[in-house]
Structure formats: structure tokens, C-alpha cells
Amino acid sequence: MAGDFAAKIKAYMVPLILFSLAMLYQLVLLPRSFPPSHYDVLGIKTYSSTEAVKEAYENLESKWNSGLEVPTTTEFIKIRYAYELLTNPIWKRNYDVFGIDEQLHVVEKVSHLYAEEKFSNIELPLLHADASDIGDDAFNTITSNDFQSMFQDSKPWLLQVYSSGSNHCAQFSNSWKRIAALLNGVANIGMVELGEIQIAAYLAERKPTGQFFFRNGLPSLVAFPSGCKTSDCLIRFEGELSVDAVTDWFAIAVLNLPRIFYHSKESLGPRFLAKSSPHKVKVIFFSKTGERATPVMRQAAKDYWNYATFACVLWREEEFSVWWTTFGVESAPAVVFLKDPGLKPLVYHGSVNDSWFLDVLEQNKQQVLPQLRSLTSKELGCDARGYSRAGHDTLTWYCAILAGRQGLELDSMRETMRRVQETLSKSSELNAAIEDEQSITAAVALKNKRLTFSWLDGEAQKNYCFFYLNTENGYETCGPRRVPTDVPQLFIIRYERNASEDAVKVERKAKSIWEFHQHEVDPAAQLSVTYNGSAEISQIIQWISNIIKDGDSRNLPFYRVKTPELVPEDTEPFWSRGQQSILSKSMGTKQKMQGIIIRLYDYLGDPRIGPALLLGSLMSFGSIWLMRSQQNRPVQSSQPGQADNDDKPRPRERRQRRYGPNNDIPPSVTDLEPRDSYQMPLSDSD
């Protein structure tokens, strides 16, 4: 008996589970999702008018005064709260349309405060409408007429949905002004009052029941990225309403800008200075407050990614000696530019203005002795496929390149070449430092932008380096380190363009392999010379001047070749791979899980789930009962004479009876011997 009961329970397990879930949802979860409204507290219909609210409260108040009913303190507080909320036009509109009730905590607070007292001792009113109209100070208040035309600009939008009667919005007004000031120039800022019902409903989320709501209440921040013009692609802010959190979210999620991380005195060296590319200028912000970098600075970090790298440091007074000794920083705020090895840091003290910072960054984006790279070769005039820095009219120009592997030897020689460049660029030092007047030729060429100084990473650009230093000692400078010594080498390239070929560009097909090869060469002719002298500044200047003087005066061969391509040394920045790649995989999975949980929580308030579960349980119960009843029913013949027919021999049995056992049946008709047949005797001849 117990076994049959357990078998039935096991068979009907699915409908029992569905029925239990339906009862749990209807009796527990659904009442929590739909608590009694303030209209229910007053005993009137939902969405009743203000006059009906006042009339219901007056009826209750007359009963209290007459002594017919004496409410408890908690009941009185709930009724009074509902009355004050629903008689305020702005609060009533927010509650009816969007379910906003931001002062509900007052009920619990007052109930705890007057728990042991009578309701007549409670200080009234419970709610105070002291919020100001923050829309007057807004930079751009969006109305229904402006909403359609606001997306003509290509800049992204940040909108704040607020209510003029909201205390939270009034408290957030100063932070909003600060946010608008920080985003000025990189985004458009706007505000939408909750009274603009159509726009507010368009920007709000929607429950499964169809009600519009703002998940975190007011103020609510939504962003339209560049190119987004519908609510399908807008991004909602779900974090803490602070200046730092909002600007950081907008910079990363909407503007797709990189973060500028903070470093301590222990981590600045190994995590920032050591890992930064050697060709990049290091920009360090010193801050007293610890706020994140502004979006303008992040935009600059993105735009100047090929030239500079950025970091932030929180200023502490006890670390003054460290920063003063290392960079010469006296106080914060300050900005430090670290350029070439051995060069004194460039320090700017005081508050940083966005326009001023962009101008200073543009002036200092290059090192004094820039690195020759794939992105800067044409800009520096050190590319046979390009032109001189002096312009397209200059047919002959020069590029002095210092090649070597990363190390102390290269840094020392880079400092020497930087001093050579500074000496040639300063006419006052030129007369004192140079004894030979012929050396002035290099200074004039540098001033006229016909001469460029740069350095080359011989290990990363090994093909380019071996192309010009193809000698026995080339392995000491170019390619991977195979020898214990590193010897940086200086060489100068003379570029020359043919004015007639540049003026007349005729496209024609190659008729032979030799002509095809001629089309593959670079347009500018090249001649290179390697320096074999000492590291004295005067000798290097003299050698460069002689090369330039000789190259300008003599008619040298016009020799053109195909120069190896410079290898891109920097990997692709992570922000250029798309917005979603900014977040790590773990963060992406975490956000997906949070989204799924939020959706499930939203659907818990759907009143259709309970009946659907109950219907599913009934259908499952009915189908299982039908299947079990069919299995237990005895099988009966549908024709009365079927039992008699079973006794009749079947065709196979009749055949066996006629011919006997299977062994007696001949294999063929011809093998069966006729009844009156006999064997004819044969003669001997046959």
C-alpha cells in the first residue's frame, strides 16, 4: 500500500511542484509585489481625485474626533502620509504615473519616534515640500518640441529626468552642475522634467504589467551615445549618484575613453614608468582630492595615445620630499611631463584648465629627440615615400638617426644627440661651442627643417636597421641581442626627389620585370653614411655639417631602392576595439548575471504567472492521469468472432498439414515424383 502511494506521488511529481509554485506565488510573492497602495489606506479607488482624497480623510478624521474609532499610532501615520502625498499635485502625479514614492521612509521613522505616544501627539505635517525648481538652473531643459531635433548634433547626450517637487533632485542639483561643467565640450547636457509625460515615459523602464517606472527613483540619468537616436540603444546609470561615479561611467560606457589610474610612490616606477613605451612622453597629474581625471583629459589621453601616456598620483604632505627630489613637485595640483632620458622634468603647478592643458600637451607631445616609428616617419621627414619637414618644394633633406638596443648605452647616446640638437638650435651657444665656421651649415639646415634628429630601436626595427647598417658590426646594434656588448651607431640619410617626376605623374603598365621592379622603389633617392668618430658633441656637429655641405654641393648619384617598412611597435589600444571590450570578461559575465536577476525580479510582479503555473499543473495532472488509466485498462477484442477464428488453421499451418513436415516438402515441383512413374532401364551403350 505504501509502495503504491509512493509510486503515485512520483508519477504526479511535476503537477504537484507546479501547483505548489502557483500557491507560493499567489499567496506570498504576489502580495509583496503589490502592497496596499495609499488609496487603499484611505479606502478609496485608485487614481481618485484630490477632492476625493480630502473627503475620505475628513470622514476618517470626524470619526476620530467623535471617538467612534481610535486608530493606532502606526495606522494614523500611514493614513496621514497618504493624505499629504495625494493632496500634493506634483507628488500625486509622480506616484500615479511612475509609482515614485521617495519619502516612504518617513512612515517608519515617525512610527519609531512616536511608538509609545498617542496619535494626537504626532507633529504635523509629516512631509515638507521644500524642494526648489532646479530646472531654472539647468543648462538645457528638454521639452516635447525640442526632443525630436536634439539628435542633430553628433555629440552624445546625458539627460537627467527630475521632478521639481523631489527633495532628492534638489540635493543632486549642485553635483549635476559640476558634472555638466566636466562634460562641457565632449557631450551635450539636458534635463527632462517629469511633467513632460511623453518624454519621461519614453525614457522610463516598463514593468510586465505595463506600468512605467524608474528603477532607482529620481533623479534618473540616461545617456544616448553618439549615433543613438532611440530608446533601444540608450544606456542607464545604475550606480551611486556622485560626481566621480557619473563622470567615470559616462567617460567609459558612453564616450569609450580610457581610465587614467592612480599610483602610489611604490607603484609609480614599476607599474607606470617601467611599462611605458620608451618613445612616449610621461604625463603625471598630482591631485589633492583623488578625483578621477576629467573626460577632457581622458579624451586627450586617447587622442595622444601614440605620443604620451598618463598617470595620476594622490598628493600626501608626508611624501613631499620624495616628489620634490624625483620630479621637483612642490605642491598639488600639478602636472609633470617626463621626456628624454637625462632631461629635467617639466613641472606646472596650479589648477589645470582644459584648453591650457591641451595647448601644453600639443607643445610637449614629442620628445626632444623623437623616436623613428611607423607613425612618425613621414612627420619627421625620415621616409623615402614622404617629403621633408620644410615642405614639398624642398628636394634635398637629411635625417640623422641614432640606432641601438634599449639599454644604458643607448640612453647615454640619446642624451648626447639631444645636446647636439640643442646646441645647433641655440645660436648663442653655437658661436661659443663650435670653433669651425663650416659647422654652422648643420644649424642652418636644422633651422630650415631640412635636418631632423631621431633615434631608432634597433631590436624592434631590425630589418630597417640592418638595411642601413649592413656591416660586420651590425649585430652589435640591430636585431636581438647576440653579443654581450651593445654599440649604438649614428648614421645620416640624404633624401633627394626628382622634381620632374613629381610634377608629371603618368601611370603606365610595366612592360618587363625590370620596369616592374622600378615601379616598386621609393620615389626619393637615398644615400646613407655611418659615423665612426667619438661621442664628442663638436665632432658630431662637424661631421653632420660636412655631410650636408657635401650633399648640397656635389652631384651625387640618384639611387632609389625599396626601404623596409617600419614595424608598428605599439599594440592596438583596448578602447579602439569597441565599447564592450573595455570591461573584462568577468565584469561582462557579472553584469549579464545581474541583468538576468533583475529581469526575474521584475517578472515576479506579473500577476499572470500564478494562473499560468496553476493551469500548467492542471494540464499536467490531467495528461498523467489519462496515460495511467489507459495503461491499467484490460485489452478486449473489438470483434466477437475473433476468438473462434483463432482456432482455425492459418494458411501456413494448412500447407504444413498438406505436405507434412518441412523435411518432406520437396525443394522444387520437379523433384516431386509422379504417382505412376517408373525408371526406364538404359542400355550399356547409353
C-alpha positions in Angstrom: 0.0 0.0 0.0 2.8 2.4 0.9 4.6 1.4 -2.3 1.5 2.3 -4.4 1.2 5.7 -2.7 4.9 6.5 -3.3 4.5 5.5 -6.9 1.6 7.8 -7.3 3.5 10.7 -5.7 6.4 10.1 -8.0 4.1 9.9 -11.0 2.4 13.2 -10.1 5.5 15.0 -9.0 5.5 17.6 -11.8 1.9 18.8 -11.3 2.4 18.9 -7.6 5.5 21.1 -8.0 3.7 23.4 -10.4 0.7 23.6 -8.0 3.0 24.4 -5.0 4.7 27.2 -7.0 1.4 28.6 -8.1 0.2 28.7 -4.4 3.5 30.2 -3.3 3.4 32.9 -5.9 -0.3 33.8 -5.3 -0.2 33.8 -1.5 3.4 35.0 -0.8 5.2 36.6 -3.7 2.4 38.5 -5.4 1.1 40.3 -2.3 4.7 41.5 -1.7 4.9 42.8 -5.2 1.6 44.6 -4.9 1.4 46.0 -1.4 -1.6 48.1 -0.4 -1.5 51.5 -2.1 -2.1 54.8 -0.5 -5.5 54.8 -2.0 -6.3 51.5 -0.3 -5.2 53.0 3.1 -7.7 55.8 2.6 -10.4 53.4 1.4 -10.9 55.0 -2.0 -10.5 53.9 -5.6 -7.1 54.1 -7.3 -6.3 57.3 -9.1 -9.1 59.2 -7.3 -9.0 62.9 -7.5 -7.6 65.2 -4.8 -11.1 66.2 -3.7 -12.0 62.5 -3.1 -8.8 62.1 -1.1 -9.6 65.1 1.1 -13.2 63.9 1.6 -12.0 60.5 2.6 -9.6 61.9 5.1 -12.2 64.3 6.6 -14.6 61.4 7.1 -11.9 59.4 9.0 -10.9 62.5 11.0 -14.5 63.1 12.1 -14.7 59.5 13.4 -11.5 60.0 15.3 -12.7 63.3 16.9 -16.1 61.8 17.8 -14.5 58.8 19.4 -16.2 56.2 17.2 -12.8 55.0 16.1 -9.4 55.3 17.7 -6.6 54.4 15.3 -3.3 53.2 16.5 -0.2 55.4 16.0 1.0 53.3 13.0 -2.4 53.4 11.3 -2.7 57.2 11.8 0.8 57.8 10.4 0.0 55.7 7.3 -3.3 57.5 6.7 -1.8 60.9 7.3 1.1 60.2 5.0 -1.2 59.0 2.2 -3.3 62.2 2.6 -0.3 64.6 2.4 1.2 62.7 -0.5 -2.0 62.5 -2.6 -3.0 66.1 -1.9 0.2 67.5 -3.4 -0.3 67.7 -7.2 3.3 67.0 -8.1 3.8 64.1 -5.7 0.4 62.7 -6.8 1.4 62.8 -10.4 4.7 61.1 -9.8 3.0 58.4 -7.7 0.1 57.7 -10.1 2.1 57.7 -13.4 5.6 56.3 -12.3 5.0 54.9 -8.9 7.6 57.3 -7.3 7.3 57.5 -3.5 10.7 58.7 -2.4 9.6 59.8 1.1 8.2 56.5 2.2 10.9 56.1 4.8 9.2 58.9 6.8 6.5 56.4 7.9 8.9 54.0 9.5 10.9 56.9 11.0 7.9 58.6 12.6 6.4 55.3 13.7 9.6 54.5 15.6 9.7 58.0 17.1 6.1 58.1 18.4 5.8 54.4 19.2 4.7 54.9 22.8 2.6 58.0 22.3 -0.9 58.8 21.2 -1.6 59.7 17.6 -2.7 63.2 18.7 0.8 64.0 19.9 2.4 63.5 16.5 3.8 66.7 15.0 2.2 67.5 11.6 2.8 67.8 8.7 4.8 64.7 8.1 6.1 65.8 4.7 7.8 69.1 3.8 7.7 70.3 0.2 10.9 72.3 0.4 12.3 71.3 -3.0 13.2 74.2 -5.3 12.7 74.3 -9.1 16.1 73.1 -10.2 15.1 73.4 -13.8 15.8 77.1 -13.6 19.5 76.5 -13.3 19.6 73.8 -15.9 21.9 74.2 -19.0 19.3 72.8 -21.3 15.7 71.8 -20.4 14.2 69.5 -23.0 10.6 69.8 -23.9 8.4 67.7 -26.2 9.1 70.1 -29.1 12.8 70.0 -28.6 13.2 66.2 -28.2 13.0 65.4 -31.9 15.6 68.0 -33.0 18.1 67.4 -30.2 19.8 64.5 -32.0 21.0 66.5 -35.0 24.4 67.0 -33.2 26.9 64.2 -33.4 27.9 64.6 -29.7 26.4 62.1 -27.2 23.7 63.2 -24.8 23.4 62.9 -21.0 19.9 63.5 -19.7 18.6 63.9 -16.2 15.0 63.0 -15.5 14.0 65.0 -12.5 10.9 66.3 -10.7 10.5 69.9 -9.4 9.0 68.5 -6.2 11.7 66.0 -5.5 14.0 66.5 -2.5 16.5 64.1 -3.9 16.7 66.1 -7.2 17.2 69.3 -5.2 20.1 67.7 -3.3 21.6 66.5 -6.5 21.5 69.9 -8.2 25.0 71.0 -7.2 26.5 67.7 -8.3 24.7 68.0 -11.6 26.2 71.4 -12.2 29.7 70.0 -11.6 29.0 67.1 -13.9 27.8 69.4 -16.6 30.9 71.5 -16.2 33.2 68.5 -16.5 31.4 67.2 -19.6 31.3 70.5 -21.3 32.8 70.2 -24.8 32.6 66.4 -25.0 28.9 65.9 -24.6 25.5 67.6 -24.6 23.7 68.0 -21.3 20.0 68.2 -20.9 17.2 67.8 -18.3 13.7 66.4 -18.6 11.0 67.3 -16.0 8.7 64.6 -15.1 5.8 66.8 -16.2 6.8 66.1 -19.8 4.8 62.8 -19.6 5.6 61.6 -23.1 9.3 62.1 -22.9 9.5 60.8 -19.3 7.6 57.7 -20.3 9.8 57.2 -23.3 12.9 57.3 -21.1 11.4 55.2 -18.3 11.5 51.4 -18.0 8.3 49.4 -18.2 7.1 46.6 -16.0 5.5 43.4 -17.3 2.2 44.9 -16.1 2.7 47.9 -18.4 3.5 50.5 -15.7 6.3 53.0 -16.3 8.9 53.2 -13.6 12.4 54.4 -12.8 14.3 51.6 -11.1 16.4 53.8 -8.8 13.9 56.6 -8.4 14.7 60.2 -9.1 16.9 61.7 -10.4 17.4 59.2 -13.2 20.3 59.6 -15.6 20.2 58.2 -19.2 22.7 58.6 -21.9 22.4 58.5 -25.7 25.8 57.5 -27.3 26.9 59.1 -30.5 24.6 58.0 -33.3 21.9 56.6 -31.0 18.5 58.2 -31.6 16.1 55.8 -30.0 15.4 54.3 -26.6 16.7 50.9 -27.8 20.3 51.9 -27.5 20.3 54.3 -24.6 22.4 53.5 -21.5 21.1 53.9 -18.0 23.2 54.8 -15.0 22.7 52.4 -12.1 25.4 53.4 -9.6 25.8 55.9 -6.9 24.8 59.5 -7.7 28.2 61.2 -7.2 30.2 63.4 -9.5 33.1 60.9 -9.7 30.9 57.9 -10.4 28.7 59.6 -13.0 31.6 61.1 -15.0 33.6 57.9 -14.8 30.6 55.9 -16.1 29.9 58.3 -18.9 33.5 58.5 -20.0 33.9 54.7 -20.2 30.5 53.4 -21.2 29.4 56.3 -23.5 32.5 58.1 -24.7 34.6 55.0 -24.8 37.5 56.7 -23.2 40.4 55.1 -21.2 40.9 55.3 -17.5 43.9 57.2 -16.0 44.9 55.2 -13.0 46.2 56.4 -9.7 49.7 55.2 -8.5 51.5 55.4 -5.2 55.1 56.2 -4.7 55.8 52.4 -4.6 53.9 51.5 -7.8 54.6 54.6 -10.0 58.0 53.3 -11.0 57.5 49.6 -11.7 53.9 49.8 -12.9 53.9 53.0 -14.9 57.4 54.3 -15.8 58.9 50.9 -16.5 56.0 49.6 -18.5 55.5 52.8 -20.6 56.9 52.8 -24.1 60.3 54.5 -24.3 59.2 56.8 -27.1 56.2 58.2 -25.2 56.1 61.3 -23.0 55.0 60.5 -19.5 52.4 62.9 -18.1 51.7 62.7 -14.4 48.8 64.5 -12.6 49.2 65.3 -8.9 45.9 65.7 -7.1 44.9 66.5 -3.5 41.3 65.3 -3.8 41.8 61.9 -5.5 39.1 62.7 -8.1 39.4 60.9 -11.4 40.7 62.6 -14.5 38.1 64.7 -16.3 36.6 63.5 -19.6 38.6 66.2 -21.4 41.9 64.7 -20.1 40.7 61.2 -20.9 39.9 62.4 -24.4 43.4 63.8 -24.6 44.9 60.5 -23.4 43.0 58.8 -26.2 43.9 61.3 -28.9 47.6 61.5 -27.9 48.0 57.7 -27.3 50.7 57.4 -29.9 52.8 60.1 -28.2 52.1 60.2 -24.4 51.0 58.0 -21.5 49.2 59.3 -18.4 49.0 58.6 -14.7 47.7 60.2 -11.5 49.2 60.5 -8.1 47.4 61.3 -4.8 49.4 64.1 -3.1 50.3 63.5 0.6 52.3 66.0 2.6 54.4 63.3 4.2 55.7 62.3 0.7 56.8 65.9 -0.2 60.5 65.0 -0.1 60.0 62.1 -2.4 58.2 64.0 -5.1 60.5 67.1 -4.7 63.6 65.0 -5.1 62.3 63.0 -8.0 60.3 65.4 -10.1 60.7 68.8 -8.4 57.0 69.0 -7.4 56.3 71.4 -4.5 52.6 71.0 -4.1 49.4 69.8 -5.7 47.7 70.2 -8.1 50.5 69.9 -10.6 51.3 68.4 -13.9 54.7 66.8 -14.8 56.0 66.0 -18.2 58.8 63.4 -18.4 60.5 63.4 -21.8 64.0 62.2 -22.8 66.5 60.4 -20.5 68.6 62.8 -18.5 66.3 65.8 -19.3 64.9 67.7 -16.3 61.1 67.1 -15.8 58.8 69.9 -16.9 56.5 70.9 -14.0 53.4 73.1 -14.0 51.9 74.0 -10.6 48.3 75.1 -10.1 44.8 74.2 -11.3 44.7 72.7 -14.8 42.5 74.5 -17.3 41.3 72.2 -20.2 42.2 74.5 -23.0 45.6 75.4 -21.4 46.3 71.7 -20.8 45.6 70.8 -24.5 47.9 73.5 -25.7 50.7 72.4 -23.4 50.2 68.8 -24.4 50.4 69.7 -28.1 53.7 71.5 -27.5 55.2 68.7 -25.5 53.8 65.6 -27.2 57.1 64.7 -28.8 60.4 64.0 -27.0 63.2 66.4 -27.7 64.9 63.6 -29.6 61.9 61.7 -31.1 61.8 58.1 -31.9 61.6 57.0 -35.6 58.4 54.9 -35.8 55.9 53.9 -38.5 53.5 56.6 -37.3 56.1 59.4 -37.1 58.5 58.7 -40.0 56.7 61.0 -42.5 56.0 63.6 -39.9 59.7 63.7 -39.0 60.8 63.7 -42.7 62.6 60.4 -42.4 60.7 58.5 -45.0 61.7 58.0 -48.6 58.0 57.8 -49.5 57.3 61.2 -48.0 58.7 64.7 -48.1 60.9 67.0 -46.0 59.6 68.9 -43.0 60.4 72.0 -44.9 57.7 71.3 -47.5 57.1 69.6 -50.8 59.3 72.2 -52.6 62.4 71.0 -50.8 64.1 68.4 -52.9 67.1 67.5 -50.7 67.0 66.9 -47.0 68.7 64.9 -44.3 67.8 62.7 -41.3 70.4 61.8 -38.6 69.3 58.6 -36.9 70.8 57.0 -33.8 70.2 53.2 -33.8 70.6 50.8 -30.9 69.0 48.4 -28.5 67.3 49.6 -25.3 69.8 50.0 -22.5 72.1 52.3 -20.7 74.4 52.7 -23.7 71.5 53.9 -25.9 70.2 56.2 -23.2 73.6 57.8 -22.8 74.0 58.3 -26.6 70.5 59.7 -26.8 71.4 62.3 -24.3 74.4 63.2 -26.3 72.4 63.6 -29.5 69.8 65.7 -27.7 72.6 68.0 -26.6 73.8 68.1 -30.2 70.3 69.1 -31.3 70.0 71.8 -28.6 73.4 73.2 -29.4 72.5 73.6 -33.1 69.2 75.1 -32.2 70.6 77.8 -30.0 72.6 80.4 -31.9 74.1 81.8 -28.7 75.6 78.5 -27.7 76.5 77.8 -31.3 79.1 80.5 -31.5 80.7 79.5 -28.2 80.7 75.8 -28.7 81.7 75.5 -32.4 85.1 76.6 -33.5 84.8 75.7 -37.2 82.6 78.0 -39.1 81.7 75.2 -41.5 79.7 73.6 -38.7 77.1 76.3 -39.0 75.8 74.5 -42.0 74.1 71.9 -39.8 72.5 74.7 -37.7 71.1 76.4 -40.7 69.7 73.1 -42.1 68.1 72.4 -38.7 66.5 75.8 -38.6 65.2 75.4 -42.1 63.7 72.0 -41.2 66.0 70.3 -43.8 67.7 68.3 -41.0 66.0 66.0 -38.5 67.3 64.2 -35.5 65.7 60.9 -34.3 66.6 57.6 -32.7 65.7 54.0 -33.7 65.0 50.9 -31.7 67.4 48.5 -33.4 65.9 45.4 -31.9 62.3 46.1 -32.7 63.1 47.5 -36.2 65.8 45.0 -37.1 65.0 44.9 -40.9 65.1 48.7 -41.2 68.3 48.8 -39.0 70.2 46.1 -41.0 69.1 47.8 -44.2 71.3 50.9 -43.4 73.9 49.2 -41.1 74.7 46.1 -43.1 78.2 45.8 -41.8 80.2 43.3 -39.7 79.4 45.2 -36.5 75.7 45.5 -37.4 74.8 42.7 -34.9 76.1 44.9 -32.1 73.3 47.4 -32.9 70.5 45.7 -34.8 68.3 42.7 -34.1 68.1 40.6 -30.9 71.0 40.7 -28.5 73.5 38.1 -29.7 76.7 39.6 -28.3 77.3 40.9 -24.8 78.0 44.4 -25.9 75.6 47.0 -27.3 77.1 49.6 -29.5 74.7 52.4 -30.7 75.6 53.8 -34.1 74.8 57.1 -35.7 74.1 57.4 -39.4 72.7 60.1 -41.7 70.5 59.6 -44.7 70.4 62.0 -47.6 67.0 62.1 -49.4 66.6 63.6 -52.9 63.5 63.9 -55.0 63.3 64.4 -58.8 61.3 67.5 -59.4 60.3 66.4 -63.0 58.9 63.1 -61.8 57.0 64.7 -59.0 55.4 67.2 -61.4 54.4 64.7 -64.1 52.8 61.6 -62.7 51.9 59.3 -65.6 50.5 55.9 -64.8 51.7 53.2 -67.2 51.9 49.5 -67.1 55.3 47.7 -66.7 56.4 46.0 -69.9 59.2 44.0 -68.3 60.3 42.6 -65.0 62.9 45.3 -64.7 60.3 48.1 -65.2 58.0 46.4 -62.7 60.9 46.5 -60.2 61.4 50.2 -60.9 57.8 51.0 -60.0 58.3 49.3 -56.6 61.1 51.5 -55.4 60.6 54.6 -53.2 60.2 57.9 -55.0 63.1 59.6 -53.2 66.7 58.6 -53.7 68.7 57.7 -50.6 72.4 57.8 -49.7 73.5 56.9 -46.1 76.7 57.4 -44.3 77.7 55.9 -40.9 79.5 57.9 -38.2 82.7 56.3 -36.9 84.1 59.1 -34.7 84.0 59.8 -31.0 81.0 60.8 -28.9 82.2 64.4 -28.6 79.4 66.9 -29.5 81.7 69.2 -31.5 83.0 66.3 -33.7 79.4 65.0 -34.3 78.3 68.6 -35.3 81.3 69.0 -37.6 80.7 65.6 -39.2 77.0 66.4 -39.9 77.9 69.8 -41.3 80.4 68.2 -43.7 77.8 65.7 -44.9 75.2 68.3 -45.5 77.7 70.6 -47.3 79.0 67.8 -49.4 75.5 66.6 -50.3 74.3 70.0 -51.3 77.3 70.9 -53.4 78.0 67.7 -55.3 76.0 66.0 -58.0 75.5 62.6 -56.3 74.0 59.5 -58.0 70.2 59.3 -57.9 69.9 55.9 -56.4 66.5 54.6 -55.4 65.6 51.4 -53.6 62.7 49.9 -51.7 63.1 50.7 -48.0 61.8 48.1 -45.5 58.6 49.0 -43.7 58.8 50.2 -40.1 57.1 47.7 -37.8 54.3 49.2 -35.6 55.7 48.9 -32.1 52.5 49.6 -30.1 49.6 47.2 -29.8 46.1 48.3 -30.6 44.7 50.3 -27.7 41.9 48.5 -25.9 39.4 51.3 -26.3 39.6 51.1 -30.1 38.2 47.5 -30.1 34.7 48.7 -29.2 32.8 49.7 -26.1 32.1 46.2 -24.8 35.8 45.3 -24.7 36.5 47.9 -22.1 35.0 45.7 -19.4 36.8 42.4 -18.7 35.2 39.1 -19.3 34.5 38.6 -15.6 32.8 42.0 -15.4 30.8 41.2 -18.5 29.6 37.9 -17.0 28.8 39.6 -13.7 26.7 42.3 -15.5 24.9 39.6 -17.5 24.0 37.7 -14.4 22.8 40.9 -12.7 20.7 41.7 -15.7 19.1 38.2 -15.6 18.4 38.6 -11.9 16.8 42.0 -12.4 14.6 40.7 -15.2 13.5 37.7 -13.0 12.7 40.1 -10.2 10.7 42.3 -12.5 8.6 39.3 -13.7 7.8 38.3 -10.1 5.4 41.2 -10.1 3.5 39.9 -13.1 0.0 38.7 -12.0 -0.2 36.3 -14.9 2.5 34.0 -13.6 0.3 32.4 -10.8 -2.6 31.5 -13.1 -0.2 30.2 -15.7 1.5 27.9 -13.2 -1.9 26.7 -11.9 -3.0 26.0 -15.5 0.2 24.1 -16.2 -0.3 21.9 -13.1 -3.9 21.1 -14.0 -2.9 20.2 -17.6 0.0 18.1 -16.4 -2.2 16.3 -13.8 -4.9 15.5 -16.4 -2.4 14.2 -19.0 -0.6 11.9 -16.4 -4.0 10.6 -15.1 -5.1 9.8 -18.7 -1.9 7.9 -19.5 -2.1 5.9 -16.3 -5.8 5.0 -16.8 -5.0 3.7 -20.3 -2.2 1.5 -19.1 -4.3 -0.1 -16.4 -7.4 -0.9 -18.6 -7.7 -4.6 -19.8 -7.4 -5.2 -23.5 -10.7 -6.5 -25.1 -11.3 -7.8 -28.6 -13.3 -5.5 -30.8 -14.9 -8.4 -32.9 -17.0 -11.1 -31.3 -15.9 -13.9 -33.6 -12.2 -13.2 -33.3 -11.7 -16.0 -30.6 -13.3 -18.6 -33.0 -11.2 -17.5 -35.8 -8.1 -18.1 -33.7 -8.8 -21.8 -33.7 -8.9 -22.0 -37.4 -5.6 -23.1 -39.1 -3.7 -20.4 -40.8 -2.6 -20.8 -44.4 0.9 -21.7 -43.3 -0.4 -24.4 -41.0 -2.7 -25.8 -43.7 0.2 -26.0 -46.0 2.2 -27.9 -43.4 -0.6 -30.3 -42.8 -1.0 -31.0 -46.6 2.7 -31.6 -47.2 3.6 -33.0 -43.9 6.7 -31.9 -42.0 9.1 -29.4 -43.5 11.5 -32.2 -44.2 9.1 -34.0 -46.6 8.4 -30.9 -48.7 10.4 -31.2 -51.9 12.7 -28.3 -52.7 11.1 -28.0 -56.1 8.0 -29.1 -58.1 10.2 -31.0 -60.5 11.6 -33.0 -57.6 8.2 -34.5 -56.8 8.0 -37.9 -58.5 4.6 -38.7 -60.2 2.5 -41.5 -58.7 2.5 -44.0 -61.8 6.1 -43.3 -62.9 9.0 -45.8 -63.3 12.6 -45.6 -64.2 13.4 -46.6 -67.8 16.3 -49.1 -68.0 19.2 -47.9 -70.0 21.4 -49.9 -72.4 25.0 -50.4 -71.9 25.8 -48.0 -74.8 23.8 -45.3 -73.2 
